[in-house]
Amino acid sequence: MVSGSCTYAGRPSSRLASAERKRAEHREGSGEGEDRDERERPRARLRRSREDRHEALERLRQRDGEPECDGRDERAEEGPVHGFPGELQPLLRERDDAHGSTEPRDHRQPSERAHGASLPHPGDGVDWLSMVDAVERAAALREYAEQTASCTRCALAEGRTQVVFGSGNPDADLVFVGEAPGFHEDQQGLPFVGQAGKLLDRLLEGIGLARADVMVVNVLKCRPPGNRDPLPEEIAACEPHLFRQIELVEPKVVATLGNFATKLLSGRPTGITRVHGHEQEVTLGVRKVLLYPLYHPAAALYTPSMLKVLEEDFARLPALLDRVSPEPAAEEQPPELEREREPVQLGLF
């Protein structure tokens, strides 16, 4: 999984990774128990994935040796390649060099995705195709966020402070979909930054994950006046944005928080009280994903007895992530292929 987010925080340094390993060794030596190990396992797996990719990027930069210079990359002054975050620039530049290009290619175009022969050192154990694909999807998500920032599809655009597109890992296996931004989200431009967001952070920590490991978005990208419920026409106007986000992230599991997200993505009118904690396979766009309805964290703030239910439902997420292997939605087979498979009666003479 390629590390990054809509805010594109920097990659973890080797010093931080070393500190993480030392803390893990300390926990093992202190014998804290199997429950903590179970909670840490999902986060450790994601952390190892990020570290592997970080090492792969470093190998890319050093495979031919660093050229002697004054410590600055001459091409750094040209600015980022197509808006990619800094930590992804070496990979993209090396890939351009492998193609003998003097100008950076538009990595956001699916038609320009690399083939195995064009990737450096295909035998070094790194899945370059998947890695470059994730980089391209992250760039496309950033570009789409910039486009959405000026959206005027519904009347909510007139009263918003800013569009709240979403935040988190653009290559996440787990996407959370909430209802709509509130006051603090509208001010800061990030989802779930109020009390409900703090509870979401605690729930994630309880299963060994953090915000940087997941993607968090809302059905609506603009705050409804007075935090009222979304109107049908507002949901209809914002729906394409949500489906495009899910299409670009390509998650394994989509966890819907509350009634509005659950009803929209399941396509059913059944309320959250009846379906929470029960996963269901759905097709969103052209991909099959596991939809997992959950109570909205705000519900637990107002009804403390519901917190236990929310914690129990969250506890199933690591197992769901391990279980699911997303596949494209089945397509109808072309008639010519079906005819090719029909048995042919051979003559006896």
Buried (B, 14 or more C-beta within 10 A) or exposed (E): BBBBBBEBBEBBEEEEBEEBEEEBEEBEEEEEEEEEBEBBBBBBBBBEBBBBBBEBBEBBBEEEEEEEEEEEBEEEEEEBBBBBBEBBBBBBBBBBEBEEEEEBBEBBEEEEEBEEEEBBEEEEEBBBBEBBBBBBBBBBBBBBBEEBEEBEBBBBBEEBBBBBBBBBBBBBBBBBBBBBBBEBBBBBBBBBBBEBBEBBBEBBEEBBBBBBBBBBBBBBBBBBEEEEEBBEEBBEBBBEBBBBBBBBBBBBBBBBBBBBBBBBBBEEEEEBEEBBBEBBEBEBBEBBBBBBBBBBBBBBBEEEEBBEBBBEBBBBBBEBBEEBEEEEEEEEEEEEEEEEEEEEEEEEE
